Amino acid sequence: MTEFYRNYLAVAVLMGAAVLMVTAMLGLGRFVRPSRPQPEKYVSYEAGSDPTLAFGQSNVRYYVFALLFVLFDVEAVFVFPWAVNLENLGWFGLVEMVVFVLILAFGLVYAWRKGVLRWA
């Protein structure tokens, strides 16, 4: 057996050991845990209210709030590399970032004026 195949054999043995350990731990957990099935355990829980079969249980404003969070989270991803590379970008980079931040600020003001950020 060559060294090349011996390395692959070592990886295969380690992967097999990992799968065996995970299977053993899950099996031991299944064997040890108590099993007391009750109908109340299987009812889905939605923010403290009883679930209904009707569509539209959640309010749309929660999704809009989450989208605003993602938008401003992504903005942070763009601002950090810009701040690190600001000297190389010069005035062009500064103007572009000001325009970017102004567009986001206008979006935030629009959402604020529409009442999207109000919870009550």
DRENDO-1510 file (C-alpha; in Angstrom, 1 decimal, always signed):
<recs>
REC; n; res; u; v; w
REC; 1; MET; +0.0; +0.0; +0.0 .
REC; 2; THR; +1.4; +3.4; -1.0 .
REC; 3; GLU; +1.6; +6.4; +1.3 .
REC; 4; PHE; -1.0; +8.1; -0.9 .
REC; 5; TYR; -3.6; +5.4; -0.2 .
REC; 6; ARG; -2.6; +5.1; +3.5 .
REC; 7; ASN; -3.5; +8.8; +4.0 .
REC; 8; TYR; -6.9; +8.2; +2.4 .
REC; 9; LEU; -7.4; +5.1; +4.6 .
REC; 10; ALA; -6.6; +7.2; +7.7 .
REC; 11; VAL; -9.3; +9.8; +6.7 .
REC; 12; ALA; -11.8; +7.0; +6.0 .
REC; 13; VAL; -11.1; +5.4; +9.4 .
REC; 14; LEU; -11.5; +8.7; +11.2 .
REC; 15; MET; -14.8; +9.4; +9.3 .
REC; 16; GLY; -16.1; +6.0; +10.2 .
REC; 17; ALA; -15.2; +6.5; +13.9 .
REC; 18; ALA; -17.0; +9.9; +13.9 .
REC; 19; VAL; -20.1; +8.4; +12.4 .
REC; 20; LEU; -20.0; +5.5; +14.9 .
REC; 21; MET; -19.5; +7.9; +17.9 .
REC; 22; VAL; -22.4; +10.1; +16.8 .
REC; 23; THR; -24.7; +7.1; +16.2 .
REC; 24; ALA; -23.7; +5.7; +19.6 .
REC; 25; MET; -24.4; +9.0; +21.4 .
REC; 26; LEU; -27.8; +9.4; +19.8 .
REC; 27; GLY; -28.7; +5.8; +20.5 .
REC; 28; LEU; -27.6; +6.2; +24.2 .
REC; 29; GLY; -29.7; +9.4; +24.5 .
REC; 30; ARG; -32.7; +7.6; +23.0 .
REC; 31; PHE; -32.3; +4.8; +25.5 .
REC; 32; VAL; -31.7; +6.9; +28.6 .
REC; 33; ARG; -34.3; +9.7; +28.1 .
REC; 34; PRO; -37.8; +9.4; +29.5 .
REC; 35; SER; -40.7; +8.8; +27.1 .
REC; 36; ARG; -44.0; +10.2; +28.3 .
REC; 37; PRO; -46.1; +11.1; +25.2 .
REC; 38; GLN; -48.8; +13.7; +25.9 .
REC; 39; PRO; -51.1; +15.5; +23.4 .
REC; 40; GLU; -50.1; +18.9; +24.7 .
REC; 41; LYS; -46.5; +18.3; +23.8 .
REC; 42; TYR; -47.3; +18.0; +20.1 .
REC; 43; VAL; -49.2; +21.3; +19.8 .
REC; 44; SER; -47.2; +24.0; +18.0 .
REC; 45; TYR; -46.5; +27.1; +20.0 .
REC; 46; GLU; -46.7; +30.5; +18.4 .
REC; 47; ALA; -45.7; +33.5; +20.6 .
REC; 48; GLY; -48.0; +32.7; +23.5 .
REC; 49; SER; -51.2; +32.4; +21.5 .
REC; 50; ASP; -53.1; +29.2; +20.7 .
REC; 51; PRO; -52.5; +28.1; +17.1 .
REC; 52; THR; -55.4; +28.2; +14.7 .
REC; 53; LEU; -55.9; +26.5; +11.3 .
REC; 54; ALA; -56.5; +29.9; +9.6 .
REC; 55; PHE; -53.8; +31.4; +7.4 .
REC; 56; GLY; -52.2; +34.7; +8.4 .
REC; 57; GLN; -51.5; +34.2; +12.1 .
REC; 58; SER; -48.4; +36.4; +12.0 .
REC; 59; ASN; -48.5; +40.1; +11.4 .
REC; 60; VAL; -46.7; +41.5; +8.3 .
REC; 61; ARG; -44.9; +44.2; +10.3 .
REC; 62; TYR; -42.7; +41.5; +12.0 .
REC; 63; TYR; -41.4; +40.5; +8.6 .
REC; 64; VAL; -40.8; +44.1; +7.6 .
REC; 65; PHE; -38.9; +44.7; +10.8 .
REC; 66; ALA; -36.7; +41.7; +10.1 .
REC; 67; LEU; -36.0; +42.9; +6.6 .
REC; 68; LEU; -35.0; +46.3; +7.9 .
REC; 69; PHE; -32.6; +44.5; +10.3 .
REC; 70; VAL; -31.1; +42.5; +7.5 .
REC; 71; LEU; -30.8; +45.6; +5.4 .
REC; 72; PHE; -28.8; +47.5; +8.0 .
REC; 73; ASP; -26.8; +44.4; +8.9 .
REC; 74; VAL; -25.7; +44.1; +5.3 .
REC; 75; GLU; -24.9; +47.8; +5.3 .
REC; 76; ALA; -22.4; +47.1; +8.1 .
REC; 77; VAL; -20.8; +44.5; +5.9 .
REC; 78; PHE; -20.2; +47.1; +3.2 .
REC; 79; VAL; -19.0; +49.9; +5.6 .
REC; 80; PHE; -16.2; +47.9; +7.3 .
REC; 81; PRO; -14.1; +47.1; +4.1 .
REC; 82; TRP; -14.7; +50.7; +2.9 .
REC; 83; ALA; -13.4; +52.1; +6.2 .
REC; 84; VAL; -10.3; +49.9; +6.0 .
REC; 85; ASN; -9.5; +50.9; +2.4 .
REC; 86; LEU; -10.5; +54.6; +2.7 .
REC; 87; GLU; -7.1; +56.0; +2.0 .
REC; 88; ASN; -6.8; +54.1; -1.3 .
REC; 89; LEU; -10.3; +55.0; -2.5 .
REC; 90; GLY; -9.8; +58.8; -1.9 .
REC; 91; TRP; -12.6; +61.3; -2.6 .
REC; 92; PHE; -14.5; +58.9; -5.0 .
REC; 93; GLY; -14.9; +56.3; -2.2 .
REC; 94; LEU; -16.0; +59.0; +0.3 .
REC; 95; VAL; -18.7; +60.3; -2.1 .
REC; 96; GLU; -19.9; +56.9; -2.9 .
REC; 97; MET; -20.3; +55.9; +0.7 .
REC; 98; VAL; -22.0; +59.2; +1.6 .
REC; 99; VAL; -24.5; +58.5; -1.2 .
REC; 100; PHE; -25.0; +54.9; +0.0 .
REC; 101; VAL; -25.6; +56.0; +3.6 .
REC; 102; LEU; -28.0; +58.7; +2.5 .
REC; 103; ILE; -30.1; +56.2; +0.5 .
REC; 104; LEU; -30.2; +54.0; +3.6 .
REC; 105; ALA; -31.1; +56.9; +5.8 .
REC; 106; PHE; -33.9; +58.0; +3.5 .
REC; 107; GLY; -35.2; +54.4; +3.7 .
REC; 108; LEU; -35.1; +54.4; +7.5 .
REC; 109; VAL; -36.9; +57.8; +7.6 .
REC; 110; TYR; -39.5; +56.5; +5.3 .
REC; 111; ALA; -40.0; +53.3; +7.4 .
REC; 112; TRP; -40.2; +55.5; +10.5 .
REC; 113; ARG; -42.8; +57.9; +9.0 .
REC; 114; LYS; -44.9; +54.9; +7.9 .
REC; 115; GLY; -44.9; +53.6; +11.4 .
REC; 116; VAL; -43.2; +50.3; +10.6 .
REC; 117; LEU; -40.9; +50.6; +13.7 .
REC; 118; ARG; -43.8; +51.0; +16.1 .
REC; 119; TRP; -44.7; +47.7; +18.0 .
REC; 120; ALA; -47.9; +48.8; +19.6 .
</recs>
